[in-house]
């Protein structure tokens, strides 16, 4: 099938494009710059220029495709206002893609995040969070899944807090960046809180499986590590960078500090059993060994 992919040159998106092409699909990738276009085209994709704010471009691309995988998002978490603007942009983009696919039974797979459920790992049947810093993304995902009633085979692949590849990506990657800049491999709280994780290539496989097979209105968990203790993550980062490992005030992590401090494991049992998804790439702690000093 011919797949329109937004966000196709990011950590997850580049893996998704490779996964689709390897499995016989063709790809039309949204490219917001010459550099992004070159990257996507070198990978084997066709490109269309624009970004999430170019709603006419999104309509045109969706009309040309057999379905859509949406991955793009402006990951500017510097302020709450910046996050709000990014959420509003994505919400409008998803609504536009949904309108373009309505009544066609074509797939629309959107990216989401695993929810937080106090006291236990979250599952695919738990609702998306609709409050807090990025609660608007949950509302947009709910609206996308509701397109099932309008003839769209919509689904959501929920990514964990860390999607990693060669030691980079996600919350763990943010901790590495902060450690490099501060000289301390820090962690919020006592470090016992757990973050789920997945290798980017395993996540890409799940996006393809959802595009090909997921029933309308369903959510899936791209979770390989159900929960890795943040102290263990910080310890590997500190050892690889030769830095001390110690607790740091939650507030020092900025707008995401409160999220960093939450114990938020997630399960993927239903996803593995139903879509026959089998993560095969390195775990988070194994992959962090690739961090360069």
DRENRO-134245 format. One record per residue (C-alpha): residue number from 1; residue in three letters; x, y, z. Coordinates in nm, 4 decimals, decimal comma, m for minus. Example, Ala and Ser with C-alpha at 12.3 -4.5 7.8 and 13.67 -1.06 7.14 Angstrom:
+-----+-----+----------+----------+----------+
:   n : res :        X :        Y :        Z :
+-----+-----+----------+----------+----------+
:   1 : ALA :   1,2300 :  m0,4500 :   0,7800 :
:   2 : SER :   1,3670 :  m0,1060 :   0,7140 :
+-----+-----+----------+----------+----------+
REM end
This chain:
+-----+-----+----------+----------+----------+
:   n : res :        X :        Y :        Z :
+-----+-----+----------+----------+----------+
:   1 : UNK :   0,0000 :   0,0000 :   0,0000 :
:   2 : UNK :   0,0995 :   0,3636 :  m0,0480 :
:   3 : UNK :   0,1383 :   0,5155 :   0,3007 :
:   4 : UNK :   0,1447 :   0,8870 :   0,3857 :
:   5 : UNK :   0,3761 :   0,9373 :   0,6849 :
:   6 : UNK :   0,4129 :   1,2552 :   0,8900 :
:   7 : UNK :   0,7226 :   1,2920 :   1,1043 :
:   8 : UNK :   0,9089 :   1,0431 :   0,8879 :
:   9 : UNK :   1,2620 :   1,1654 :   0,9553 :
:  10 : UNK :   1,2612 :   1,1542 :   1,3346 :
:  11 : UNK :   1,3897 :   0,8710 :   1,5513 :
:  12 : UNK :   1,0681 :   0,6707 :   1,5207 :
:  13 : UNK :   0,9655 :   0,7993 :   1,1789 :
:  14 : UNK :   1,2842 :   0,6961 :   1,0033 :
:  15 : UNK :   1,2472 :   0,3473 :   1,1489 :
:  16 : UNK :   0,8824 :   0,3369 :   1,0367 :
:  17 : UNK :   0,9706 :   0,4333 :   0,6800 :
:  18 : UNK :   1,2381 :   0,1616 :   0,6664 :
:  19 : UNK :   0,9942 :  m0,0928 :   0,8098 :
:  20 : UNK :   0,7239 :  m0,0065 :   0,5576 :
:  21 : UNK :   0,9577 :  m0,0165 :   0,2585 :
:  22 : UNK :   1,1139 :  m0,3443 :   0,3704 :
:  23 : UNK :   0,7682 :  m0,5007 :   0,3879 :
:  24 : UNK :   0,6536 :  m0,4028 :   0,0389 :
:  25 : UNK :   0,4760 :  m0,0718 :   0,1001 :
:  26 : UNK :   0,5592 :   0,2596 :  m0,0660 :
:  27 : UNK :   0,5850 :   0,5836 :   0,1298 :
:  28 : UNK :   0,4892 :   0,9467 :   0,0767 :
:  29 : UNK :   0,6635 :   1,1456 :   0,3510 :
:  30 : UNK :   0,5812 :   1,4954 :   0,4729 :
:  31 : UNK :   0,9018 :   1,7022 :   0,4590 :
:  32 : UNK :   0,9220 :   2,0465 :   0,6150 :
:  33 : UNK :   1,2738 :   2,1272 :   0,4921 :
:  34 : UNK :   1,5197 :   2,0445 :   0,2165 :
:  35 : UNK :   1,7229 :   1,8428 :   0,4645 :
:  36 : UNK :   1,4195 :   1,6371 :   0,5703 :
:  37 : UNK :   1,3266 :   1,5792 :   0,2077 :
:  38 : UNK :   1,6761 :   1,4557 :   0,1267 :
:  39 : UNK :   1,6757 :   1,2197 :   0,4242 :
:  40 : UNK :   1,3380 :   1,0695 :   0,3340 :
:  41 : UNK :   1,4222 :   1,0387 :  m0,0342 :
:  42 : UNK :   1,7572 :   0,8739 :   0,0393 :
:  43 : UNK :   1,5652 :   0,6200 :   0,2470 :
:  44 : UNK :   1,3465 :   0,5415 :  m0,0551 :
:  45 : UNK :   1,0364 :   0,7517 :   0,0106 :
:  46 : UNK :   0,8596 :   1,0021 :  m0,2113 :
:  47 : UNK :   0,8165 :   1,3410 :  m0,0427 :
:  48 : UNK :   0,5671 :   1,6236 :  m0,0279 :
:  49 : UNK :   0,6751 :   1,9570 :   0,1174 :
:  50 : UNK :   0,4946 :   2,1076 :   0,4149 :
:  51 : UNK :   0,4405 :   2,0743 :   0,7880 :
:  52 : UNK :   0,1516 :   2,0041 :   1,0247 :
:  53 : UNK :   0,0242 :   2,3597 :   0,9892 :
:  54 : UNK :  m0,0210 :   2,3150 :   0,6110 :
:  55 : UNK :  m0,3684 :   2,1623 :   0,6224 :
:  56 : UNK :  m0,4195 :   2,1755 :   0,2451 :
:  57 : UNK :  m0,0989 :   1,9754 :   0,1981 :
:  58 : UNK :  m0,2216 :   1,7165 :   0,4486 :
:  59 : UNK :  m0,5527 :   1,6814 :   0,2630 :
:  60 : UNK :  m0,3757 :   1,6392 :  m0,0703 :
:  61 : UNK :  m0,1339 :   1,3799 :   0,0630 :
:  62 : UNK :  m0,4033 :   1,1789 :   0,2416 :
:  63 : UNK :  m0,6111 :   1,1734 :  m0,0771 :
:  64 : UNK :  m0,3141 :   1,0240 :  m0,2668 :
:  65 : UNK :  m0,2500 :   0,7494 :  m0,0118 :
:  66 : UNK :  m0,4039 :   0,4183 :   0,0900 :
:  67 : UNK :  m0,3721 :   0,5263 :   0,4516 :
:  68 : UNK :  m0,1814 :   0,7477 :   0,6960 :
:  69 : UNK :   0,0646 :   0,7006 :   0,9796 :
:  70 : UNK :   0,0902 :   1,0196 :   1,1858 :
:  71 : UNK :   0,4082 :   1,0716 :   1,3899 :
:  72 : UNK :   0,4904 :   1,4426 :   1,3654 :
:  73 : UNK :   0,4838 :   1,6659 :   1,6734 :
:  74 : UNK :   0,6697 :   1,9806 :   1,7760 :
:  75 : UNK :   0,8590 :   1,8516 :   2,0794 :
:  76 : UNK :   0,9164 :   2,1924 :   2,2350 :
:  77 : UNK :   0,8644 :   2,1358 :   2,6071 :
:  78 : UNK :   1,0420 :   2,4540 :   2,7161 :
:  79 : UNK :   0,7222 :   2,6187 :   2,8428 :
:  80 : UNK :   0,3616 :   2,5220 :   2,8991 :
:  81 : UNK :   0,2601 :   2,7742 :   2,6323 :
:  82 : UNK :   0,4882 :   2,6090 :   2,3743 :
:  83 : UNK :   0,3395 :   2,2701 :   2,4528 :
:  84 : UNK :  m0,0118 :   2,4115 :   2,4159 :
:  85 : UNK :   0,0662 :   2,5506 :   2,0720 :
:  86 : UNK :   0,2126 :   2,2173 :   1,9602 :
:  87 : UNK :  m0,0934 :   2,0297 :   2,0849 :
:  88 : UNK :  m0,3293 :   2,2689 :   1,9037 :
:  89 : UNK :  m0,1337 :   2,2266 :   1,5798 :
:  90 : UNK :  m0,1457 :   1,8475 :   1,6022 :
:  91 : UNK :  m0,5166 :   1,8487 :   1,6895 :
:  92 : UNK :  m0,6009 :   2,0453 :   1,3752 :
:  93 : UNK :  m0,3798 :   1,8197 :   1,1641 :
:  94 : UNK :  m0,5443 :   1,5006 :   1,2886 :
:  95 : UNK :  m0,8904 :   1,6441 :   1,2323 :
:  96 : UNK :  m0,7914 :   1,7324 :   0,8757 :
:  97 : UNK :  m0,6506 :   1,3852 :   0,8067 :
:  98 : UNK :  m0,9637 :   1,2285 :   0,9517 :
:  99 : UNK :  m1,1889 :   1,4346 :   0,7282 :
: 100 : UNK :  m0,9837 :   1,3373 :   0,4230 :
: 101 : UNK :  m1,0196 :   0,9654 :   0,5038 :
: 102 : UNK :  m1,3822 :   0,9662 :   0,6227 :
: 103 : UNK :  m1,5990 :   0,7018 :   0,4585 :
: 104 : UNK :  m1,3081 :   0,5261 :   0,2903 :
: 105 : UNK :  m1,2270 :   0,2509 :   0,5457 :
: 106 : UNK :  m0,8622 :   0,3454 :   0,4994 :
: 107 : UNK :  m0,6312 :   0,3258 :   0,8023 :
: 108 : UNK :  m0,5204 :   0,6226 :   1,0095 :
: 109 : UNK :  m0,2633 :   0,5266 :   1,2722 :
: 110 : UNK :  m0,1735 :   0,8023 :   1,5143 :
: 111 : UNK :   0,0980 :   0,8185 :   1,7748 :
: 112 : UNK :   0,0046 :   0,8435 :   2,1422 :
: 113 : UNK :   0,1616 :   0,7852 :   2,4836 :
: 114 : UNK :   0,1096 :   0,5099 :   2,7355 :
: 115 : UNK :  m0,1170 :   0,6331 :   3,0165 :
: 116 : UNK :  m0,0271 :   0,6478 :   3,3833 :
: 117 : UNK :  m0,2383 :   0,4365 :   3,6210 :
: 118 : UNK :  m0,1582 :   0,4557 :   3,9944 :
: 119 : UNK :  m0,0563 :   0,1263 :   4,1504 :
: 120 : UNK :  m0,0245 :  m0,0931 :   3,8415 :
: 121 : UNK :   0,1041 :  m0,1063 :   3,4847 :
: 122 : UNK :  m0,1334 :   0,0611 :   3,2412 :
: 123 : UNK :  m0,2930 :  m0,1490 :   2,9672 :
: 124 : UNK :  m0,4296 :  m0,0912 :   2,6197 :
: 125 : UNK :  m0,7798 :  m0,0634 :   2,7683 :
: 126 : UNK :  m0,6994 :   0,2276 :   3,0000 :
: 127 : UNK :  m0,8123 :   0,5677 :   2,8687 :
: 128 : UNK :  m0,5629 :   0,8219 :   2,7410 :
: 129 : UNK :  m0,4866 :   1,1077 :   2,9825 :
: 130 : UNK :  m0,6826 :   1,4195 :   2,8927 :
: 131 : UNK :  m0,5578 :   1,6530 :   3,1653 :
: 132 : UNK :  m0,2231 :   1,8027 :   3,2545 :
: 133 : UNK :   0,0575 :   1,9358 :   3,0375 :
: 134 : UNK :  m0,0190 :   1,7278 :   2,7265 :
: 135 : UNK :  m0,3772 :   1,6311 :   2,8024 :
: 136 : UNK :  m0,4880 :   1,7903 :   2,4772 :
: 137 : UNK :  m0,3011 :   1,5183 :   2,2884 :
: 138 : UNK :  m0,5185 :   1,2609 :   2,4637 :
: 139 : UNK :  m0,8302 :   1,4428 :   2,3513 :
: 140 : UNK :  m0,7012 :   1,4489 :   1,9931 :
: 141 : UNK :  m0,6309 :   1,0762 :   2,0052 :
: 142 : UNK :  m0,9788 :   1,0061 :   2,1430 :
: 143 : UNK :  m1,1307 :   1,2076 :   1,8580 :
: 144 : UNK :  m0,9185 :   1,0139 :   1,6088 :
: 145 : UNK :  m1,0293 :   0,6765 :   1,7441 :
: 146 : UNK :  m1,3898 :   0,7966 :   1,7301 :
: 147 : UNK :  m1,3486 :   0,8282 :   1,3523 :
: 148 : UNK :  m1,4171 :   0,4549 :   1,3457 :
: 149 : UNK :  m1,7859 :   0,5489 :   1,3363 :
: 150 : UNK :  m1,7222 :   0,7560 :   1,0231 :
: 151 : UNK :  m1,5599 :   0,4900 :   0,8104 :
: 152 : UNK :  m1,1956 :   0,5386 :   0,9097 :
: 153 : UNK :  m0,9918 :   0,2405 :   1,0336 :
: 154 : UNK :  m0,8336 :   0,4529 :   1,3035 :
: 155 : UNK :  m0,5966 :   0,3231 :   1,5672 :
: 156 : UNK :  m0,3378 :   0,4571 :   1,8106 :
: 157 : UNK :   0,0059 :   0,3190 :   1,8876 :
: 158 : UNK :   0,0981 :   0,4334 :   2,2356 :
: 159 : UNK :   0,4699 :   0,4895 :   2,2793 :
: 160 : UNK :   0,6378 :   0,4617 :   2,6208 :
: 161 : UNK :   0,8340 :   0,7378 :   2,7888 :
: 162 : UNK :   1,1547 :   0,6280 :   2,6190 :
: 163 : UNK :   1,1855 :   0,5176 :   2,2575 :
: 164 : UNK :   1,5546 :   0,4510 :   2,2102 :
: 165 : UNK :   1,8124 :   0,3666 :   1,9471 :
: 166 : UNK :   2,1907 :   0,3604 :   1,9958 :
: 167 : UNK :   2,1437 :   0,5059 :   2,3429 :
: 168 : UNK :   1,9468 :   0,8095 :   2,2255 :
: 169 : UNK :   1,5815 :   0,9105 :   2,2516 :
: 170 : UNK :   1,2967 :   0,9715 :   2,4932 :
: 171 : UNK :   1,3147 :   1,0538 :   2,8610 :
: 172 : UNK :   1,6388 :   0,8575 :   2,9005 :
: 173 : UNK :   1,7917 :   1,0620 :   2,6198 :
: 174 : UNK :   1,6825 :   1,3788 :   2,7973 :
: 175 : UNK :   1,8540 :   1,2604 :   3,1166 :
: 176 : UNK :   2,1702 :   1,1985 :   2,9149 :
: 177 : UNK :   2,1577 :   1,5479 :   2,7650 :
: 178 : UNK :   2,1009 :   1,7061 :   3,1056 :
: 179 : UNK :   2,3876 :   1,5028 :   3,2518 :
: 180 : UNK :   2,6238 :   1,6239 :   2,9797 :
: 181 : UNK :   2,5304 :   1,9874 :   3,0421 :
: 182 : UNK :   2,5317 :   1,9792 :   3,4227 :
: 183 : UNK :   2,8102 :   1,7330 :   3,4983 :
: 184 : UNK :   2,5785 :   1,5176 :   3,7095 :
: 185 : UNK :   2,3740 :   1,2131 :   3,6113 :
: 186 : UNK :   2,0695 :   1,3219 :   3,8062 :
: 187 : UNK :   1,7283 :   1,1736 :   3,8680 :
: 188 : UNK :   1,4126 :   1,3053 :   4,0380 :
: 189 : UNK :   1,2778 :   1,1596 :   4,3597 :
: 190 : UNK :   1,4386 :   0,8444 :   4,4946 :
: 191 : UNK :   1,4843 :   0,6899 :   4,1505 :
: 192 : UNK :   1,2561 :   0,3941 :   4,2184 :
: 193 : UNK :   0,9931 :   0,5189 :   3,9718 :
: 194 : UNK :   0,9753 :   0,3067 :   3,6570 :
: 195 : UNK :   0,9609 :   0,4167 :   3,2943 :
: 196 : UNK :   0,8466 :   0,1857 :   3,0138 :
: 197 : UNK :   1,0660 :   0,1722 :   2,7037 :
: 198 : UNK :   1,0964 :   0,0296 :   2,3521 :
: 199 : UNK :   1,3577 :   0,0180 :   2,0791 :
: 200 : UNK :   1,2655 :   0,2381 :   1,7805 :
: 201 : UNK :   1,2825 :  m0,0558 :   1,5400 :
: 202 : UNK :   1,0416 :  m0,2611 :   1,7496 :
: 203 : UNK :   0,8064 :   0,0368 :   1,7695 :
: 204 : UNK :   0,8236 :   0,0702 :   1,3899 :
: 205 : UNK :   0,7154 :  m0,2903 :   1,3484 :
: 206 : UNK :   0,4093 :  m0,2245 :   1,5615 :
: 207 : UNK :   0,3135 :   0,0820 :   1,3578 :
: 208 : UNK :   0,3233 :  m0,1326 :   1,0443 :
: 209 : UNK :   0,1183 :  m0,4096 :   1,2059 :
: 210 : UNK :  m0,1416 :  m0,1586 :   1,3230 :
: 211 : UNK :  m0,1568 :  m0,0022 :   0,9766 :
: 212 : UNK :  m0,2075 :  m0,3422 :   0,8163 :
: 213 : UNK :  m0,4302 :  m0,5180 :   1,0675 :
: 214 : UNK :  m0,5608 :  m0,3123 :   1,3612 :
: 215 : UNK :  m0,9404 :  m0,2948 :   1,3906 :
: 216 : UNK :  m1,0976 :   0,0495 :   1,3901 :
: 217 : UNK :  m1,1033 :   0,2418 :   1,7154 :
: 218 : UNK :  m0,8299 :   0,0450 :   1,8939 :
: 219 : UNK :  m0,5214 :   0,1368 :   2,0973 :
: 220 : UNK :  m0,1960 :  m0,0601 :   2,1231 :
: 221 : UNK :   0,1098 :  m0,0476 :   2,3462 :
: 222 : UNK :   0,4595 :  m0,0395 :   2,1944 :
: 223 : UNK :   0,6180 :  m0,1470 :   2,5218 :
: 224 : UNK :   0,9155 :  m0,3828 :   2,5366 :
: 225 : UNK :   1,0431 :  m0,2945 :   2,8876 :
: 226 : UNK :   0,7408 :  m0,2723 :   3,1163 :
: 227 : UNK :   0,9234 :  m0,0507 :   3,3628 :
: 228 : UNK :   1,2902 :   0,0372 :   3,4154 :
: 229 : UNK :   1,3875 :   0,2101 :   3,7419 :
: 230 : UNK :   1,5059 :   0,5644 :   3,6789 :
: 231 : UNK :   1,7965 :   0,5123 :   3,9192 :
: 232 : UNK :   1,9157 :   0,2232 :   3,7025 :
: 233 : UNK :   1,8919 :   0,4459 :   3,3932 :
: 234 : UNK :   2,0851 :   0,7273 :   3,5626 :
: 235 : UNK :   2,3458 :   0,4801 :   3,6858 :
: 236 : UNK :   2,4250 :   0,3559 :   3,3362 :
: 237 : UNK :   2,4339 :   0,7134 :   3,2045 :
: 238 : UNK :   2,6695 :   0,8178 :   3,4831 :
: 239 : UNK :   2,9019 :   0,5258 :   3,4249 :
: 240 : UNK :   2,9144 :   0,5791 :   3,0493 :
: 241 : UNK :   2,9823 :   0,9533 :   3,0891 :
: 242 : UNK :   3,2106 :   0,9225 :   3,3913 :
: 243 : UNK :   2,9812 :   1,1421 :   3,6013 :
: 244 : UNK :   2,8475 :   1,1179 :   3,9584 :
: 245 : UNK :   2,4966 :   0,9796 :   4,0012 :
: 246 : UNK :   2,2741 :   1,1616 :   4,2491 :
: 247 : UNK :   1,9180 :   1,2826 :   4,3110 :
: 248 : UNK :   1,8281 :   1,6238 :   4,1684 :
: 249 : UNK :   1,5339 :   1,8491 :   4,2541 :
: 250 : UNK :   1,2306 :   1,7672 :   4,0423 :
: 251 : UNK :   1,1880 :   2,1352 :   3,9560 :
: 252 : UNK :   1,5277 :   2,1410 :   3,7851 :
: 253 : UNK :   1,3881 :   1,9260 :   3,5016 :
: 254 : UNK :   1,1526 :   2,2041 :   3,3929 :
: 255 : UNK :   0,7911 :   2,1493 :   3,2808 :
: 256 : UNK :   0,8447 :   1,7721 :   3,2553 :
: 257 : UNK :   0,9867 :   1,7358 :   3,6049 :
: 258 : UNK :   0,6585 :   1,6282 :   3,7635 :
: 259 : UNK :   0,6101 :   1,3686 :   3,4890 :
: 260 : UNK :   0,9667 :   1,2404 :   3,5327 :
: 261 : UNK :   0,8951 :   1,1717 :   3,8996 :
: 262 : UNK :   0,5911 :   0,9467 :   3,8415 :
: 263 : UNK :   0,6036 :   0,5673 :   3,8577 :
: 264 : UNK :   0,4432 :   0,4813 :   3,5229 :
: 265 : UNK :   0,4978 :   0,1217 :   3,4043 :
: 266 : UNK :   0,2920 :  m0,0092 :   3,1129 :
: 267 : UNK :   0,1982 :  m0,3532 :   2,9810 :
: 268 : UNK :   0,1819 :  m0,4726 :   2,6201 :
: 269 : UNK :   0,0397 :  m0,8220 :   2,6782 :
: 270 : UNK :  m0,2737 :  m0,7594 :   2,4735 :
: 271 : UNK :  m0,0761 :  m0,6052 :   2,1869 :
: 272 : UNK :   0,1669 :  m0,8963 :   2,1699 :
: 273 : UNK :  m0,1073 :  m1,1560 :   2,1776 :
: 274 : UNK :  m0,3482 :  m0,9867 :   1,9366 :
: 275 : UNK :  m0,1162 :  m0,8364 :   1,6734 :
: 276 : UNK :   0,1585 :  m1,0989 :   1,7158 :
: 277 : UNK :   0,4095 :  m0,8265 :   1,7961 :
: 278 : UNK :   0,7435 :  m0,9596 :   1,9207 :
: 279 : UNK :   1,0069 :  m0,7052 :   2,0338 :
: 280 : UNK :   1,3502 :  m0,8387 :   1,9387 :
: 281 : UNK :   1,5888 :  m0,5450 :   1,9715 :
: 282 : UNK :   1,8029 :  m0,4457 :   2,2739 :
: 283 : UNK :   1,6422 :  m0,3409 :   2,6011 :
: 284 : UNK :   1,6810 :   0,0144 :   2,7260 :
: 285 : UNK :   1,9645 :  m0,0600 :   2,9690 :
: 286 : UNK :   2,1466 :  m0,2628 :   2,7028 :
: 287 : UNK :   2,1052 :   0,0163 :   2,4492 :
: 288 : UNK :   2,2296 :   0,2840 :   2,6891 :
: 289 : UNK :   2,5652 :   0,1091 :   2,6801 :
: 290 : UNK :   2,6021 :   0,2743 :   2,3371 :
: 291 : UNK :   2,6258 :   0,6221 :   2,4924 :
: 292 : UNK :   2,9526 :   0,7817 :   2,3867 :
: 293 : UNK :   3,1614 :   0,9333 :   2,6702 :
+-----+-----+----------+----------+----------+
REM end
